[in-house]
Amino acid sequence: MWEDLEKSIQDCQKCKLCQTRKHIVLGEGNRDADIMFIGEGPGADEDAQGRPFVGKAGQLMNKAFQGLGIDRDSVYITNIVKCRPPANRVPEDYEAEACLDYLRNQVMLVKPKIIVLLGSTALKNILGKEYGITACRGKWIEKKGILYMPTWHPAALLRDENKKIDFWLDLKQVQEKCKNL
Ligand code: URA
């Protein structure tokens, strides 16, 4: 149950990210969503507000949602780690591993049909270290009845404009697939 999950995470000290966090960012959105988005971990804005993808990268993702007609409130959005890694570094393996049970619970509760993996950290921690984002993005991967769509992390679009079109096309595929499920 969501209440159990929320309770279990509220004083989490499973890894050292608890020492520097301001807020735990569990996730937000439709708890009955067909589509779940998984990012890497909270940044400074997310840590300050306790909400996922509210900073620059999140605002860019919102723009893509708006352009495509995806209602942000209709999907569920979360991250691999629920506490901000200092200076936005990539979460260490043991931090991701320590946090993964919360995500497993979220997936069990939401029961999404499609999971969008935003960037390499989400891809590698969910599907395996052998997967690479450059080779996999834009391609459907099915595992245990869930369809995964790996795509660029929205922060990558801020660094490289050329990736925006890929991101858009990948989300378009997700939208089309969802209509036909
Ligand atoms: N980047 C992420 O991976 N997650 C967020 O919530 C914000 C930025």
Backbone and ligand atoms as CSV (ligand in chain L), in Angstrom:
chain,resi,resn,atom,element,x,y,z
A,1,MET,N,N,0.831,-1.208,0.000
A,1,MET,CA,C,0.000,0.000,0.000
A,1,MET,C,C,0.865,1.256,0.000
A,2,TRP,N,N,0.340,2.317,-0.599
A,2,TRP,CA,C,1.113,3.561,-0.680
A,2,TRP,C,C,1.489,4.091,0.706
A,3,GLU,N,N,0.524,3.960,1.637
A,3,GLU,CA,C,0.808,4.482,2.991
A,3,GLU,C,C,2.003,3.755,3.608
A,4,ASP,N,N,2.051,2.441,3.392
A,4,ASP,CA,C,3.172,1.652,3.936
A,4,ASP,C,C,4.487,2.103,3.304
A,5,LEU,N,N,4.437,2.311,1.999
A,5,LEU,CA,C,5.649,2.741,1.283
A,5,LEU,C,C,6.100,4.124,1.793
A,6,GLU,N,N,5.149,5.024,1.906
A,6,GLU,CA,C,5.496,6.379,2.370
A,6,GLU,C,C,6.078,6.348,3.780
A,7,LYS,N,N,5.488,5.506,4.612
A,7,LYS,CA,C,5.970,5.374,5.987
A,7,LYS,C,C,7.379,4.786,6.008
A,8,SER,N,N,7.581,3.776,5.166
A,8,SER,CA,C,8.866,3.061,5.192
A,8,SER,C,C,10.025,3.941,4.726
A,9,ILE,N,N,9.716,4.956,3.926
A,9,ILE,CA,C,10.806,5.767,3.378
A,9,ILE,C,C,11.041,7.056,4.184
A,10,GLN,N,N,10.108,7.401,5.062
A,10,GLN,CA,C,10.146,8.770,5.596
A,10,GLN,C,C,11.398,9.115,6.407
A,11,ASP,N,N,11.984,8.117,7.074
A,11,ASP,CA,C,13.239,8.397,7.804
A,11,ASP,C,C,14.399,7.597,7.221
A,12,CYS,N,N,14.331,7.309,5.924
A,12,CYS,CA,C,15.297,6.380,5.321
A,12,CYS,C,C,16.747,6.816,5.567
A,13,GLN,N,N,17.536,5.835,6.032
A,13,GLN,CA,C,18.968,6.076,6.231
A,13,GLN,C,C,19.767,4.922,5.638
A,14,LYS,N,N,19.242,4.368,4.546
A,14,LYS,CA,C,19.897,3.194,3.958
A,14,LYS,C,C,21.222,3.530,3.290
A,15,CYS,N,N,21.401,4.799,2.920
A,15,CYS,CA,C,22.683,5.170,2.314
A,15,CYS,C,C,23.053,6.587,2.753
A,16,LYS,N,N,24.242,7.015,2.363
A,16,LYS,CA,C,24.732,8.297,2.911
A,16,LYS,C,C,24.063,9.528,2.298
A,17,LEU,N,N,23.250,9.338,1.263
A,17,LEU,CA,C,22.554,10.501,0.688
A,17,LEU,C,C,21.595,11.130,1.701
A,18,CYS,N,N,21.214,10.358,2.713
A,18,CYS,CA,C,20.315,10.901,3.753
A,18,CYS,C,C,20.979,12.039,4.525
A,19,GLN,N,N,22.297,12.043,4.550
A,19,GLN,CA,C,23.012,13.052,5.351
A,19,GLN,C,C,22.963,14.444,4.732
A,20,THR,N,N,22.759,14.504,3.433
A,20,THR,CA,C,22.827,15.810,2.753
A,20,THR,C,C,21.482,16.234,2.146
A,21,ARG,N,N,20.498,15.350,2.183
A,21,ARG,CA,C,19.216,15.695,1.551
A,21,ARG,C,C,18.442,16.728,2.371
A,22,LYS,N,N,17.610,17.520,1.653
A,22,LYS,CA,C,16.636,18.381,2.340
A,22,LYS,C,C,15.288,17.656,2.381
A,23,HIS,N,N,14.904,17.095,1.232
A,23,HIS,CA,C,13.649,16.342,1.150
A,23,HIS,C,C,13.875,15.024,0.414
A,24,ILE,N,N,13.126,14.024,0.815
A,24,ILE,CA,C,13.054,12.793,0.029
A,24,ILE,C,C,12.074,13.058,-1.115
A,25,VAL,N,N,12.470,12.645,-2.326
A,25,VAL,CA,C,11.601,12.837,-3.492
A,25,VAL,C,C,11.113,11.456,-3.941
A,26,LEU,N,N,9.957,11.062,-3.443
A,26,LEU,CA,C,9.463,9.712,-3.750
A,26,LEU,C,C,8.982,9.619,-5.193
A,27,GLY,N,N,8.225,10.616,-5.612
A,27,GLY,CA,C,7.659,10.589,-6.957
A,27,GLY,C,C,6.325,11.285,-6.923
A,28,GLU,N,N,5.732,11.488,-8.112
A,28,GLU,CA,C,4.402,12.105,-8.126
A,28,GLU,C,C,3.688,11.763,-9.415
A,29,GLY,N,N,2.378,11.966,-9.388
A,29,GLY,CA,C,1.582,11.741,-10.587
A,29,GLY,C,C,0.439,10.791,-10.331
A,30,ASN,N,N,-0.041,10.218,-11.421
A,30,ASN,CA,C,-1.181,9.312,-11.384
A,30,ASN,C,C,-0.740,7.936,-10.884
A,31,ARG,N,N,-1.264,7.532,-9.741
A,31,ARG,CA,C,-0.852,6.248,-9.159
A,31,ARG,C,C,-1.475,5.067,-9.892
A,32,ASP,N,N,-2.279,5.383,-10.907
A,32,ASP,CA,C,-2.897,4.360,-11.751
A,32,ASP,C,C,-2.404,4.481,-13.189
A,33,ALA,N,N,-1.270,5.124,-13.369
A,33,ALA,CA,C,-0.826,5.500,-14.715
A,33,ALA,C,C,-0.481,4.293,-15.588
A,34,ASP,N,N,-0.709,4.438,-16.881
A,34,ASP,CA,C,-0.227,3.435,-17.846
A,34,ASP,C,C,1.263,3.646,-18.121
A,35,ILE,N,N,1.713,4.890,-17.930
A,35,ILE,CA,C,3.103,5.219,-18.264
A,35,ILE,C,C,3.823,5.750,-17.028
A,36,MET,N,N,4.999,5.154,-16.751
A,36,MET,CA,C,5.840,5.643,-15.648
A,36,MET,C,C,7.163,6.151,-16.232
A,37,PHE,N,N,7.621,7.288,-15.744
A,37,PHE,CA,C,8.921,7.840,-16.147
A,37,PHE,C,C,9.897,7.667,-14.993
A,38,ILE,N,N,11.079,7.160,-15.293
A,38,ILE,CA,C,12.095,6.991,-14.249
A,38,ILE,C,C,13.353,7.760,-14.645
A,39,GLY,N,N,13.726,8.722,-13.798
A,39,GLY,CA,C,14.949,9.490,-14.009
A,39,GLY,C,C,16.077,8.953,-13.146
A,40,GLU,N,N,17.050,9.817,-12.889
A,40,GLU,CA,C,18.250,9.377,-12.162
A,40,GLU,C,C,18.114,9.647,-10.661
A,41,GLY,N,N,17.967,10.917,-10.331
A,41,GLY,CA,C,17.848,11.292,-8.929
A,41,GLY,C,C,17.553,12.770,-8.838
A,42,PRO,N,N,17.045,13.220,-7.693
A,42,PRO,CA,C,16.690,14.628,-7.550
A,42,PRO,C,C,17.899,15.546,-7.721
A,43,GLY,N,N,17.662,16.717,-8.305
A,43,GLY,CA,C,18.664,17.780,-8.339
A,43,GLY,C,C,18.353,18.779,-7.235
A,44,ALA,N,N,18.962,19.955,-7.308
A,44,ALA,CA,C,18.799,20.950,-6.239
A,44,ALA,C,C,17.343,21.403,-6.088
A,45,ASP,N,N,16.683,21.663,-7.211
A,45,ASP,CA,C,15.290,22.148,-7.132
A,45,ASP,C,C,14.364,21.077,-6.577
A,46,GLU,N,N,14.594,19.845,-7.021
A,46,GLU,CA,C,13.760,18.728,-6.568
A,46,GLU,C,C,13.976,18.485,-5.075
A,47,ASP,N,N,15.236,18.574,-4.651
A,47,ASP,CA,C,15.589,18.399,-3.236
A,47,ASP,C,C,14.922,19.484,-2.379
A,48,ALA,N,N,14.888,20.699,-2.914
A,48,ALA,CA,C,14.292,21.816,-2.164
A,48,ALA,C,C,12.774,21.663,-2.066
A,49,GLN,N,N,12.151,21.154,-3.140
A,49,GLN,CA,C,10.678,21.106,-3.181
A,49,GLN,C,C,10.080,19.747,-2.835
A,50,GLY,N,N,10.909,18.706,-2.868
A,50,GLY,CA,C,10.381,17.365,-2.602
A,50,GLY,C,C,9.565,16.792,-3.740
A,51,ARG,N,N,9.779,17.356,-4.956
A,51,ARG,CA,C,9.031,16.885,-6.136
A,51,ARG,C,C,10.004,16.571,-7.277
A,52,PRO,N,N,9.707,15.536,-8.066
A,52,PRO,CA,C,10.621,15.170,-9.155
A,52,PRO,C,C,10.481,16.099,-10.370
A,53,PHE,N,N,11.578,16.286,-11.059
A,53,PHE,CA,C,11.587,16.995,-12.345
A,53,PHE,C,C,10.842,18.330,-12.307
A,54,VAL,N,N,11.267,19.191,-11.391
A,54,VAL,CA,C,10.704,20.548,-11.326
A,54,VAL,C,C,11.748,21.604,-11.709
A,55,GLY,N,N,13.010,21.202,-11.894
A,55,GLY,CA,C,14.067,22.130,-12.292
A,55,GLY,C,C,14.103,22.305,-13.805
A,56,LYS,N,N,15.257,22.748,-14.301
A,56,LYS,CA,C,15.396,23.048,-15.742
A,56,LYS,C,C,15.079,21.832,-16.624
A,57,ALA,N,N,15.625,20.672,-16.255
A,57,ALA,CA,C,15.389,19.460,-17.052
A,57,ALA,C,C,13.905,19.108,-17.040
A,58,GLY,N,N,13.292,19.242,-15.882
A,58,GLY,CA,C,11.869,18.938,-15.752
A,58,GLY,C,C,11.013,19.884,-16.572
A,59,GLN,N,N,11.429,21.157,-16.591
A,59,GLN,CA,C,10.659,22.131,-17.361
A,59,GLN,C,C,10.736,21.831,-18.857
A,60,LEU,N,N,11.901,21.347,-19.288
A,60,LEU,CA,C,12.046,20.958,-20.688
A,60,LEU,C,C,11.171,19.737,-20.995
A,61,MET,N,N,11.140,18.802,-20.061
A,61,MET,CA,C,10.279,17.626,-20.241
A,61,MET,C,C,8.809,18.056,-20.297
A,62,ASN,N,N,8.440,19.006,-19.431
A,62,ASN,CA,C,7.055,19.511,-19.458
A,62,ASN,C,C,6.704,20.097,-20.821
A,63,LYS,N,N,7.680,20.814,-21.419
A,63,LYS,CA,C,7.450,21.414,-22.738
A,63,LYS,C,C,7.161,20.339,-23.785
A,64,ALA,N,N,7.939,19.257,-23.723
A,64,ALA,CA,C,7.722,18.145,-24.657
A,64,ALA,C,C,6.336,17.540,-24.417
A,65,PHE,N,N,5.988,17.362,-23.141
A,65,PHE,CA,C,4.655,16.834,-22.813
A,65,PHE,C,C,3.572,17.728,-23.427
A,66,GLN,N,N,3.738,19.035,-23.214
A,66,GLN,CA,C,2.724,19.980,-23.719
A,66,GLN,C,C,2.621,19.905,-25.237
A,67,GLY,N,N,3.785,19.881,-25.902
A,67,GLY,CA,C,3.801,19.829,-27.364
A,67,GLY,C,C,3.132,18.587,-27.909
A,68,LEU,N,N,3.288,17.491,-27.192
A,68,LEU,CA,C,2.726,16.223,-27.663
A,68,LEU,C,C,1.298,15.996,-27.163
A,69,GLY,N,N,0.869,16.827,-26.234
A,69,GLY,CA,C,-0.466,16.633,-25.658
A,69,GLY,C,C,-0.491,15.546,-24.598
A,70,ILE,N,N,0.646,15.357,-23.912
A,70,ILE,CA,C,0.683,14.418,-22.787
A,70,ILE,C,C,0.428,15.221,-21.508
A,71,ASP,N,N,-0.563,14.801,-20.745
A,71,ASP,CA,C,-0.890,15.489,-19.496
A,71,ASP,C,C,0.051,14.963,-18.401
A,72,ARG,N,N,0.870,15.855,-17.849
A,72,ARG,CA,C,1.837,15.411,-16.826
A,72,ARG,C,C,1.135,14.704,-15.664
A,73,ASP,N,N,-0.069,15.145,-15.351
A,73,ASP,CA,C,-0.797,14.530,-14.228
A,73,ASP,C,C,-1.304,13.129,-14.552
A,74,SER,N,N,-1.257,12.736,-15.824
A,74,SER,CA,C,-1.784,11.411,-16.200
A,74,SER,C,C,-0.711,10.330,-16.090
A,75,VAL,N,N,0.554,10.735,-15.944
A,75,VAL,CA,C,1.649,9.760,-15.863
A,75,VAL,C,C,2.226,9.775,-14.443
A,76,TYR,N,N,3.082,8.784,-14.145
A,76,TYR,CA,C,3.751,8.783,-12.844
A,76,TYR,C,C,5.250,9.021,-13.074
A,77,ILE,N,N,5.834,9.897,-12.260
A,77,ILE,CA,C,7.234,10.294,-12.467
A,77,ILE,C,C,8.042,10.041,-11.201
A,78,THR,N,N,9.155,9.324,-11.355
A,78,THR,CA,C,10.009,9.078,-10.195
A,78,THR,C,C,11.469,8.944,-10.640
A,79,ASN,N,N,12.312,8.508,-9.726
A,79,ASN,CA,C,13.752,8.419,-9.982
A,79,ASN,C,C,14.325,7.118,-9.413
A,80,ILE,N,N,15.539,6.805,-9.848
A,80,ILE,CA,C,16.255,5.644,-9.296
A,80,ILE,C,C,16.561,5.882,-7.820
A,81,VAL,N,N,17.195,7.007,-7.487
A,81,VAL,CA,C,17.409,7.327,-6.065
A,81,VAL,C,C,16.491,8.484,-5.661
A,82,LYS,N,N,16.039,8.417,-4.438
A,82,LYS,CA,C,15.020,9.355,-3.965
A,82,LYS,C,C,15.626,10.545,-3.208
A,83,CYS,N,N,16.931,10.527,-3.014
A,83,CYS,CA,C,17.598,11.650,-2.354
A,83,CYS,C,C,18.681,12.200,-3.276
A,84,ARG,N,N,18.925,13.502,-3.176
A,84,ARG,CA,C,19.852,14.161,-4.104
A,84,ARG,C,C,21.300,13.738,-3.869
A,85,PRO,N,N,21.959,13.250,-4.910
A,85,PRO,CA,C,23.407,13.047,-4.791
A,85,PRO,C,C,24.103,14.414,-4.786
A,86,PRO,N,N,25.043,14.634,-3.864
A,86,PRO,CA,C,25.723,15.940,-3.786
A,86,PRO,C,C,26.303,16.350,-5.141
A,87,ALA,N,N,26.137,17.621,-5.471
A,87,ALA,CA,C,26.635,18.182,-6.729
A,87,ALA,C,C,26.097,17.442,-7.959
A,88,ASN,N,N,24.954,16.794,-7.776
A,88,ASN,CA,C,24.290,16.075,-8.875
A,88,ASN,C,C,25.163,14.998,-9.511
A,89,ARG,N,N,26.036,14.403,-8.721
A,89,ARG,CA,C,26.842,13.316,-9.287
A,89,ARG,C,C,25.940,12.109,-9.545
A,90,VAL,N,N,26.448,11.193,-10.369
A,90,VAL,CA,C,25.716,9.953,-10.646
A,90,VAL,C,C,25.644,9.146,-9.351
A,91,PRO,N,N,24.482,8.566,-9.028
A,91,PRO,CA,C,24.413,7.766,-7.796
A,91,PRO,C,C,25.396,6.598,-7.853
A,92,GLU,N,N,26.006,6.316,-6.705
A,92,GLU,CA,C,26.892,5.145,-6.641
A,92,GLU,C,C,26.039,3.879,-6.693
A,93,ASP,N,N,26.682,2.785,-7.113
A,93,ASP,CA,C,25.934,1.524,-7.263
A,93,ASP,C,C,25.225,1.132,-5.972
A,94,TYR,N,N,25.912,1.297,-4.844
A,94,TYR,CA,C,25.308,0.840,-3.592
A,94,TYR,C,C,24.142,1.741,-3.183
A,95,GLU,N,N,24.200,3.024,-3.588
A,95,GLU,CA,C,23.082,3.936,-3.297
A,95,GLU,C,C,21.856,3.530,-4.129
A,96,ALA,N,N,22.085,3.257,-5.409
A,96,ALA,CA,C,20.983,2.838,-6.276
A,96,ALA,C,C,20.400,1.515,-5.762
A,97,GLU,N,N,21.276,0.600,-5.410
A,97,GLU,CA,C,20.846,-0.726,-4.928
A,97,GLU,C,C,20.027,-0.580,-3.641
A,98,ALA,N,N,20.499,0.283,-2.746
A,98,ALA,CA,C,19.801,0.485,-1.464
A,98,ALA,C,C,18.404,1.065,-1.695
A,99,CYS,N,N,18.241,1.831,-2.749
A,99,CYS,CA,C,16.988,2.550,-2.992
A,99,CYS,C,C,16.015,1.762,-3.868
A,100,LEU,N,N,16.505,0.731,-4.523
A,100,LEU,CA,C,15.730,0.074,-5.579
A,100,LEU,C,C,14.442,-0.580,-5.086
A,101,ASP,N,N,14.414,-1.019,-3.824
A,101,ASP,CA,C,13.183,-1.633,-3.314
A,101,ASP,C,C,12.008,-0.664,-3.312
A,102,TYR,N,N,12.294,0.610,-3.060
A,102,TYR,CA,C,11.213,1.605,-3.093
A,102,TYR,C,C,10.632,1.680,-4.506
A,103,LEU,N,N,11.523,1.676,-5.488
A,103,LEU,CA,C,11.074,1.741,-6.882
A,103,LEU,C,C,10.307,0.469,-7.261
A,104,ARG,N,N,10.801,-0.678,-6.810
A,104,ARG,CA,C,10.093,-1.939,-7.099
A,104,ARG,C,C,8.674,-1.877,-6.547
A,105,ASN,N,N,8.536,-1.334,-5.349
A,105,ASN,CA,C,7.209,-1.176,-4.753
A,105,ASN,C,C,6.341,-0.228,-5.569
A,106,GLN,N,N,6.939,0.870,-6.009
A,106,GLN,CA,C,6.170,1.833,-6.814
A,106,GLN,C,C,5.669,1.173,-8.098
A,107,VAL,N,N,6.529,0.377,-8.733
A,107,VAL,CA,C,6.125,-0.291,-9.978
A,107,VAL,C,C,5.000,-1.289,-9.685
A,108,MET,N,N,5.102,-1.994,-8.567
A,108,MET,CA,C,4.059,-2.958,-8.199
A,108,MET,C,C,2.729,-2.261,-7.938
A,109,LEU,N,N,2.792,-1.078,-7.335
A,109,LEU,CA,C,1.556,-0.359,-6.991
A,109,LEU,C,C,0.934,0.325,-8.213
A,110,VAL,N,N,1.750,0.960,-9.029
A,110,VAL,CA,C,1.223,1.686,-10.193
A,110,VAL,C,C,0.830,0.712,-11.311
A,111,LYS,N,N,1.590,-0.366,-11.445
A,111,LYS,CA,C,1.390,-1.350,-12.527
A,111,LYS,C,C,1.379,-0.679,-13.908
A,112,PRO,N,N,2.430,0.040,-14.253
A,112,PRO,CA,C,2.448,0.695,-15.569
A,112,PRO,C,C,2.580,-0.331,-16.690
A,113,LYS,N,N,2.042,0.024,-17.851
A,113,LYS,CA,C,2.223,-0.844,-19.025
A,113,LYS,C,C,3.535,-0.495,-19.713
A,114,ILE,N,N,3.891,0.794,-19.590
A,114,ILE,CA,C,5.099,1.301,-20.255
A,114,ILE,C,C,5.959,2.035,-19.227
A,115,ILE,N,N,7.260,1.764,-19.258
A,115,ILE,CA,C,8.183,2.527,-18.413
A,115,ILE,C,C,9.190,3.236,-19.317
A,116,VAL,N,N,9.248,4.548,-19.198
A,116,VAL,CA,C,10.230,5.336,-19.958
A,116,VAL,C,C,11.461,5.514,-19.077
A,117,LEU,N,N,12.590,5.028,-19.563
A,117,LEU,CA,C,13.849,5.108,-18.813
A,117,LEU,C,C,14.605,6.336,-19.300
A,118,LEU,N,N,14.727,7.319,-18.415
A,118,LEU,CA,C,15.342,8.593,-18.794
A,118,LEU,C,C,16.843,8.550,-18.522
A,119,GLY,N,N,17.593,8.199,-19.532
A,119,GLY,CA,C,19.045,8.238,-19.429
A,119,GLY,C,C,19.678,6.943,-18.959
A,120,SER,N,N,21.003,6.981,-18.951
A,120,SER,CA,C,21.820,5.798,-18.716
A,120,SER,C,C,21.635,5.200,-17.313
A,121,THR,N,N,21.555,6.051,-16.298
A,121,THR,CA,C,21.449,5.533,-14.924
A,121,THR,C,C,20.164,4.726,-14.749
A,122,ALA,N,N,19.063,5.256,-15.280
A,122,ALA,CA,C,17.793,4.521,-15.188
A,122,ALA,C,C,17.887,3.220,-15.985
A,123,LEU,N,N,18.412,3.307,-17.193
A,123,LEU,CA,C,18.519,2.115,-18.053
A,123,LEU,C,C,19.346,1.017,-17.391
A,124,LYS,N,N,20.531,1.379,-16.907
A,124,LYS,CA,C,21.455,0.368,-16.377
A,124,LYS,C,C,20.951,-0.240,-15.062
A,125,ASN,N,N,20.323,0.575,-14.255
A,125,ASN,CA,C,19.862,0.046,-12.966
A,125,ASN,C,C,18.579,-0.771,-13.091
A,126,ILE,N,N,17.806,-0.523,-14.139
A,126,ILE,CA,C,16.558,-1.271,-14.308
A,126,ILE,C,C,16.775,-2.504,-15.192
A,127,LEU,N,N,17.430,-2.332,-16.308
A,127,LEU,CA,C,17.537,-3.457,-17.251
A,127,LEU,C,C,18.876,-4.181,-17.196
A,128,GLY,N,N,19.915,-3.526,-16.690
A,128,GLY,CA,C,21.202,-4.212,-16.568
A,128,GLY,C,C,22.343,-3.380,-17.107
A,129,LYS,N,N,23.514,-3.618,-16.525
A,129,LYS,CA,C,24.703,-2.820,-16.852
A,129,LYS,C,C,25.156,-3.003,-18.300
A,130,GLU,N,N,24.700,-4.101,-18.916
A,130,GLU,CA,C,25.139,-4.366,-20.292
A,130,GLU,C,C,24.430,-3.465,-21.313
A,131,TYR,N,N,23.376,-2.768,-20.890
A,131,TYR,CA,C,22.659,-1.895,-21.807
A,131,TYR,C,C,23.310,-0.510,-21.881
A,132,GLY,N,N,23.386,0.028,-23.079
A,132,GLY,CA,C,23.943,1.385,-23.268
A,132,GLY,C,C,22.878,2.282,-23.889
A,133,ILE,N,N,22.799,3.500,-23.398
A,133,ILE,CA,C,21.703,4.388,-23.814
A,133,ILE,C,C,21.802,4.769,-25.296
A,134,THR,N,N,23.013,4.947,-25.794
A,134,THR,CA,C,23.156,5.378,-27.200
A,134,THR,C,C,22.631,4.302,-28.156
A,135,ALA,N,N,22.915,3.048,-27.830
A,135,ALA,CA,C,22.463,1.948,-28.692
A,135,ALA,C,C,20.974,1.646,-28.495
A,136,CYS,N,N,20.483,1.849,-27.298
A,136,CYS,CA,C,19.126,1.381,-26.960
A,136,CYS,C,C,18.028,2.410,-27.133
A,137,ARG,N,N,18.380,3.675,-27.136
A,137,ARG,CA,C,17.311,4.677,-27.092
A,137,ARG,C,C,16.400,4.554,-28.329
A,138,GLY,N,N,15.124,4.767,-28.060
A,138,GLY,CA,C,14.159,4.715,-29.161
A,138,GLY,C,C,13.707,3.314,-29.525
A,139,LYS,N,N,14.247,2.294,-28.828
A,139,LYS,CA,C,13.885,0.902,-29.166
A,139,LYS,C,C,13.127,0.259,-27.998
A,140,TRP,N,N,12.025,-0.371,-28.316
A,140,TRP,CA,C,11.244,-1.044,-27.268
A,140,TRP,C,C,11.975,-2.267,-26.752
A,141,ILE,N,N,11.918,-2.453,-25.443
A,141,ILE,CA,C,12.453,-3.669,-24.818
A,141,ILE,C,C,11.348,-4.199,-23.910
A,142,GLU,N,N,10.954,-5.457,-24.101
A,142,GLU,CA,C,9.896,-6.008,-23.255
A,142,GLU,C,C,10.499,-6.951,-22.220
A,143,LYS,N,N,10.100,-6.756,-20.970
A,143,LYS,CA,C,10.548,-7.666,-19.899
A,143,LYS,C,C,9.417,-7.865,-18.913
A,144,LYS,N,N,9.123,-9.097,-18.632
A,144,LYS,CA,C,8.087,-9.457,-17.649
A,144,LYS,C,C,6.808,-8.652,-17.834
A,145,GLY,N,N,6.353,-8.563,-19.072
A,145,GLY,CA,C,5.062,-7.929,-19.353
A,145,GLY,C,C,5.069,-6.411,-19.332
A,146,ILE,N,N,6.237,-5.811,-19.135
A,146,ILE,CA,C,6.313,-4.342,-19.183
A,146,ILE,C,C,7.132,-3.928,-20.395
A,147,LEU,N,N,6.638,-2.904,-21.100
A,147,LEU,CA,C,7.372,-2.365,-22.246
A,147,LEU,C,C,8.238,-1.198,-21.786
A,148,TYR,N,N,9.520,-1.302,-22.076
A,148,TYR,CA,C,10.461,-0.238,-21.682
A,148,TYR,C,C,10.886,0.562,-22.910
A,149,MET,N,N,10.888,1.880,-22.754
A,149,MET,CA,C,11.415,2.759,-23.801
A,149,MET,C,C,12.564,3.582,-23.207
A,150,PRO,N,N,13.798,3.214,-23.515
A,150,PRO,CA,C,14.922,4.053,-23.067
A,150,PRO,C,C,15.026,5.290,-23.957
A,151,THR,N,N,15.288,6.417,-23.337
A,151,THR,CA,C,15.509,7.646,-24.116
A,151,THR,C,C,16.528,8.527,-23.382
A,152,TRP,N,N,16.883,9.640,-24.002
A,152,TRP,CA,C,17.838,10.562,-23.368
A,152,TRP,C,C,17.267,11.118,-22.079
A,153,HIS,N,N,18.128,11.380,-21.134
A,153,HIS,CA,C,17.715,12.139,-19.960
A,153,HIS,C,C,17.466,13.579,-20.413
A,154,PRO,N,N,16.390,14.222,-19.947
A,154,PRO,CA,C,16.140,15.601,-20.400
A,154,PRO,C,C,17.300,16.563,-20.151
A,155,ALA,N,N,18.134,16.307,-19.135
A,155,ALA,CA,C,19.297,17.187,-18.907
A,155,ALA,C,C,20.272,17.099,-20.083
A,156,ALA,N,N,20.302,15.957,-20.757
A,156,ALA,CA,C,21.182,15.800,-21.926
A,156,ALA,C,C,20.721,16.702,-23.067
A,157,LEU,N,N,19.421,16.977,-23.116
A,157,LEU,CA,C,18.886,17.852,-24.172
A,157,LEU,C,C,19.323,19.297,-23.956
A,158,LEU,N,N,19.553,19.628,-22.683
A,158,LEU,CA,C,20.011,20.985,-22.368
A,158,LEU,C,C,21.449,21.180,-22.841
A,159,ARG,N,N,22.208,20.082,-22.863
A,159,ARG,CA,C,23.616,20.162,-23.289
A,159,ARG,C,C,23.758,20.009,-24.795
A,160,ASP,N,N,22.829,19.282,-25.418
A,160,ASP,CA,C,22.937,18.988,-26.851
A,160,ASP,C,C,21.548,19.083,-27.492
A,161,GLU,N,N,21.334,20.206,-28.154
A,161,GLU,CA,C,20.044,20.504,-28.802
A,161,GLU,C,C,19.601,19.389,-29.758
A,162,ASN,N,N,20.600,18.751,-30.403
A,162,ASN,CA,C,20.270,17.741,-31.420
A,162,ASN,C,C,19.499,16.557,-30.840
A,163,LYS,N,N,19.634,16.376,-29.535
A,163,LYS,CA,C,18.961,15.227,-28.913
A,163,LYS,C,C,17.461,15.473,-28.721
A,164,LYS,N,N,17.051,16.730,-28.880
A,164,LYS,CA,C,15.634,17.053,-28.638
A,164,LYS,C,C,14.708,16.296,-29.580
A,165,ILE,N,N,15.121,16.191,-30.834
A,165,ILE,CA,C,14.267,15.523,-31.819
A,165,ILE,C,C,14.106,14.033,-31.462
A,166,ASP,N,N,15.216,13.411,-31.040
A,166,ASP,CA,C,15.140,11.994,-30.611
A,166,ASP,C,C,14.158,11.841,-29.453
A,167,PHE,N,N,14.311,12.728,-28.484
A,167,PHE,CA,C,13.471,12.669,-27.281
A,167,PHE,C,C,11.999,12.775,-27.669
A,168,TRP,N,N,11.736,13.729,-28.546
A,168,TRP,CA,C,10.377,13.960,-29.028
A,168,TRP,C,C,9.847,12.698,-29.730
A,169,LEU,N,N,10.660,12.141,-30.633
A,169,LEU,CA,C,10.222,10.955,-31.380
A,169,LEU,C,C,9.998,9.762,-30.453
A,170,ASP,N,N,10.855,9.628,-29.438
A,170,ASP,CA,C,10.710,8.513,-28.486
A,170,ASP,C,C,9.412,8.663,-27.686
A,171,LEU,N,N,9.129,9.880,-27.244
A,171,LEU,CA,C,7.884,10.095,-26.490
A,171,LEU,C,C,6.663,9.917,-27.384
A,172,LYS,N,N,6.810,10.287,-28.631
A,172,LYS,CA,C,5.715,10.093,-29.614
A,172,LYS,C,C,5.414,8.600,-29.750
A,173,GLN,N,N,6.473,7.789,-29.842
A,173,GLN,CA,C,6.280,6.329,-29.903
A,173,GLN,C,C,5.538,5.818,-28.675
A,174,VAL,N,N,5.916,6.358,-27.516
A,174,VAL,CA,C,5.285,5.946,-26.256
A,174,VAL,C,C,3.795,6.288,-26.278
A,175,GLN,N,N,3.514,7.501,-26.740
A,175,GLN,CA,C,2.128,7.974,-26.801
A,175,GLN,C,C,1.297,7.088,-27.748
A,176,GLU,N,N,1.849,6.795,-28.909
A,176,GLU,CA,C,1.134,5.970,-29.894
A,176,GLU,C,C,0.906,4.561,-29.361
A,177,LYS,N,N,1.958,3.984,-28.789
A,177,LYS,CA,C,1.860,2.616,-28.249
A,177,LYS,C,C,0.796,2.553,-27.161
A,178,CYS,N,N,0.775,3.561,-26.330
A,178,CYS,CA,C,-0.159,3.574,-25.200
A,178,CYS,C,C,-1.602,3.591,-25.699
A,179,LYS,N,N,-1.824,4.312,-26.790
A,179,LYS,CA,C,-3.179,4.373,-27.368
A,179,LYS,C,C,-3.632,3.001,-27.840
A,180,ASN,N,N,-2.676,2.185,-28.286
A,180,ASN,CA,C,-3.022,0.887,-28.884
A,180,ASN,C,C,-2.886,-0.285,-27.918
A,181,LEU,N,N,-2.664,-0.013,-26.644
A,181,LEU,CA,C,-2.515,-1.131,-25.689
A,181,LEU,C,C,-3.870,-1.530,-25.112
L,1,URA,N1,N,17.001,14.819,-12.931
L,1,URA,C1,C,16.532,13.612,-12.549
L,1,URA,O1,O,17.069,12.581,-12.926
L,1,URA,N2,N,15.486,13.586,-11.758
L,1,URA,C2,C,14.843,14.659,-11.323
L,1,URA,O2,O,13.872,14.528,-10.592
L,1,URA,C3,C,15.347,15.912,-11.750
L,1,URA,C4,C,16.420,15.953,-12.545
